[in-house]
Amino acid sequence: MPRIAGEIMIDAPVDEIFDLVADERNEPKYNPRILRAEKVTEGPLGPGSRFVAEPKSMGAKGAMTLEVLEYERPHRLHNLVRSSYLQVDGTVTLEEVADATRLTWDWDMDLVGPLRLLTPLLAAIGPRWERRNWVGLKDYVEAGRD
């Protein structure tokens, strides 16, 4: 099971970054590979909140469910992502550094089913893909878009 970890500095307050990342519905704003995301549970964000996200290249068949397992605002999220081809279990931690935020990700990613054979490829390209997601967040926030 590949472990994908890294960090990035974002020039924005930690609570702003946490709120953006914790609500999966925001991911299509900064990750062009996610077509849409919706919250499928009632109530405020927190442990047990679930989302469904649709990757652009996979269509509805590739839909992923994301469940928030731990929600410690504004410093830590533990999420579980499942789809027909992938399972991801990991954390995002955020630390205030001066007027910026250090965002760290640490994922255990596992391909499932027939795609399991591509695990070595995931281990090789997964870190670059994941970093690209967080660079997208950084660019989105620092450009001041909504």
Secondary structure by P-SEA (a helix, b strand, c coil): cccccbbbbbcccaaaaaaaaaccccccccccccccccccccccccccbbbbbbbcccccccbbbbbbcccccccbbbbbbbcccbbbbbbbbbbbcccccbbbbbbbcccccccccaaaaaaacaaaaaaaaaaaaaaaaaaccc
